[in-house]
Amino acid sequence: MAKYLLLKHYRGAPAAVNDVPMARWTPDEITAHMRYMHDFAARLEGTGEFVDGQALAPEGAWVRYDGEGRPPVTDGPFAETKDLIAGWMIIDVADYQRAVELAGELSAAPGAGGEPIHEWLEVRPFLTAPPAVTE
């Protein structure tokens, strides 16, 4: 089994077919989308392929260490993750092909008008071994 991270993006990915921002969806459209996501995760729990997943709030900040005795630095001249990542799901599947298959299915979650979003999802494998260090 191999773990993969499926990332849902607010922006930064190629445009979805049904590219209407969630802020313009009706309450019923949001409920249908969330139900699809919940049902998808529940089905994968049943097959043992679901590890975890969360939708993310739009609030957030970049933080970094700025030296001994100094307060952490927040934000900066970067693309904000809070503007980019809408949510994620971790799956544990037999192989990359299964991860792609599930990402394709997740991409069909309903959006505006009840039509599938056909959004692009990023599929990232977990690093399974530390990188080799060469001198």
Buried (B, 14 or more C-beta within 10 A) or exposed (E): EBBBBBBBBBEEBEEBEBEBEBEEBEEEBBEBBEEBBEEBBEEBEEEEBBBEBEEBEEEEEBEEEEEEEEEEEEEEEEEBEBEBBBBBBBBBBEEEEBBBEBBEBBBBBBBBEEEBBBBBBBBEEEEEEEEEEEE
